[in-house]
Amino acid sequence: MPLKIAVIGAGPAGYPAALAAAKLGADVTVIEKALAGGVCLHSGCIPSKSLLDAAHRFDAVRDISVLCQDSALPAAQEILHALAWSKIQQRQQTVSQKLAAGILALFRQAKIHFMEARASFQDSHTLLLAQKDQSQQLSFDAIIIATGSTAFVPVLFDKIKQHVYDNSTIFQIPQLPKQLVIVGGGAIGCEFATLMSSLGVQVQLVEMQPRLLPNLDENISRLVAQSLQKRGVILHLGQSVRDARTEADKPVLLLDKEVELKADAVLVAIGRQCDLTDLCPENAGLTWTRKGLTGVNPHTLQVKQHIYAAGDVTGLALLAHAGSRQGIVAAHNICGQPQTYHNEWVPNAVYTMPEVASVGFTRSQAQAQGLEVKIQKAFMAANGRALTMAAAEGFVEIVSDKNTGRLLGATLAGPSASEIISAFTVALEAGFTIAQLQQVIFPHPTVSEAIGDALAR
Ligand SMILES: Cc1cc2nc3c(=O)[nH]c(=O)nc-3n(C[C@H](O)[C@H](O)[C@H](O)COP(=O)(O)OP(=O)(O)OC[C@H]3O[C@@H](n4cnc5c(N)ncnc54)[C@H](O)[C@@H]3O)c2cc1C
């Protein structure tokens, strides 16, 4: 008899887990209370990148008008902005729907049962599956929990509820605000500041920490801050929102140091949280906090005996590709084909302009570990391809172990940084040294040649 496995959640963690388990011969049921694809497809990665692509196109129109010195073009662009928002939203929804349909087709091909239902634990093997007009109980040999996370919005924003969007609802905003305040300078806040400013919205961004993207290298934070400021975004760093009120039907935020910000809308992008109340994991002897399930083994993804977890609910890395890998590892471990998950080599990309990306250790993280490091750096200002694209902001910084020459990590900023970072992810996974990386030939002219330039230093 094949192993009977339930996967709860069909986001980027759940659906690869289900496909991997089915490939290994298991009888798999995926239970999803909303749409296949999860946050990633419907209110996260894919919609935000679809909107950013539109923003890139508006920037291109602006660049052409500057190149041609044609003052008529910016005016045409303004009209386009006003008309285009609903079209941009439609395109974004079409992309998400297409990808979601693709997941369901893969499930059908793999003979995976897909149930639209809300799952909750009855005991450690049994789930109650609540559908629109009926409920049923099913028992499984093993269960993968991949229920994801939701936006975190502090209660203080209830006072201006009708003007507040979170990092999921912002995609449905009916029209572009003239003025937007973004609270949170992490990846989502910076990406929305980029795209909204391209679409002509006046953006102010509030970040509690003294710098943007506090989890990334300081040079990256500086570069992204400068690029946002050049786009007209006003930054309020080292400040938090103390209070909120409505005035003349508009939201007003009160920051530390008595600064008041007025806008048409507020986007709260200060993080994500797990709410497992509906899942009733306590019935299976599991405990959880707002950060996710407790006791998840970070290498095997096992929570207890036959119960595994993958994705945001593990609290390991709130990234789609990390969740996908975790799902695959969990499926293999359940099916008796042991695999190990390495959280330290999860690449990270932020789709600002320029894009920024990193993998492994940054310079300061390596130093904090007491490692003696060698830093090799090259700037996009000297890269032929970046110059042809008029996108010469950015750099490549490579961190290696001074004593062994082993690659420890890399940080990139520049065109296609989100793509180029994969070269370093592969090299880290393969355990490359700098000497081995120096053998690699990069095509000319490409942005990736900057890697070769850095290695030559
Ligand atoms: C605006 C935004 C932009 C982002 N951009 C990126 C990016 O560029 N790159 C990146 O890597 N990450 C990005 N992320 C993060 C990424 O979306 C998440 O890390 C990823 O979606 C997590 O995947 P998951 O499968 O764990 O959970 P989810 O995608 O949240 O999927 C979980 C699924 O489980 C279902 N579910 C929950 N509870 C139950 C239940 N009891 N019964 C049945 N079904 C249930 C939910 O309906 C959902 O479909 C972004 C997030 C946001 C909000």
The ligand as a Gaussian input file, in Angstrom:
#p B3LYP/6-31G(d) Opt

LIG

0 1
 C        3.937000      41.412000      -1.408000
 C        4.806000      40.199000      -1.249000
 C        5.871000      40.007000      -2.100000
 C        6.685000      38.887000      -1.975000
 N        7.728000      38.731000      -2.833000
 C        8.502000      37.644000      -2.726000
 C        9.569000      37.421000      -3.647000
 O        9.813000      38.218000      -4.553000
 N       10.319000      36.291000      -3.519000
 C       10.078000      35.384000      -2.519000
 O       10.785000      34.380000      -2.457000
 N        9.084000      35.581000      -1.620000
 C        8.293000      36.671000      -1.701000
 N        7.261000      36.838000      -0.825000
 C        7.064000      35.822000       0.237000
 C        6.343000      34.587000      -0.330000
 O        5.134000      34.972000      -0.935000
 C        6.097000      33.595000       0.790000
 O        7.318000      33.308000       1.429000
 C        5.488000      32.307000       0.241000
 O        4.257000      32.534000      -0.398000
 C        5.313000      31.301000       1.372000
 O        4.878000      30.107000       0.820000
 P        4.039000      29.057000       1.690000
 O        3.687000      27.941000       0.749000
 O        4.736000      28.780000       2.938000
 O        2.705000      29.841000       2.117000
 P        1.568000      30.573000       1.289000
 O        2.012000      31.056000      -0.019000
 O        0.993000      31.558000       2.253000
 O        0.515000      29.409000       1.028000
 C       -0.123000      28.782000       2.095000
 C       -1.452000      28.233000       1.604000
 O       -2.042000      27.486000       2.636000
 C       -3.448000      27.702000       2.639000
 N       -3.948000      27.377000       3.986000
 C       -3.620000      28.002000       5.148000
 N       -4.262000      27.400000       6.176000
 C       -4.996000      26.397000       5.651000
 C       -5.883000      25.425000       6.200000
 N       -6.117000      25.366000       7.517000
 N       -6.487000      24.563000       5.357000
 C       -6.251000      24.592000       4.023000
 N       -5.423000      25.502000       3.444000
 C       -4.808000      26.366000       4.249000
 C       -3.564000      29.179000       2.274000
 O       -4.844000      29.460000       1.730000
 C       -2.453000      29.341000       1.252000
 O       -2.907000      29.167000      -0.071000
 C        6.426000      37.940000      -0.939000
 C        5.341000      38.124000      -0.080000
 C        4.533000      39.227000      -0.224000
 C        3.363000      39.394000       0.701000

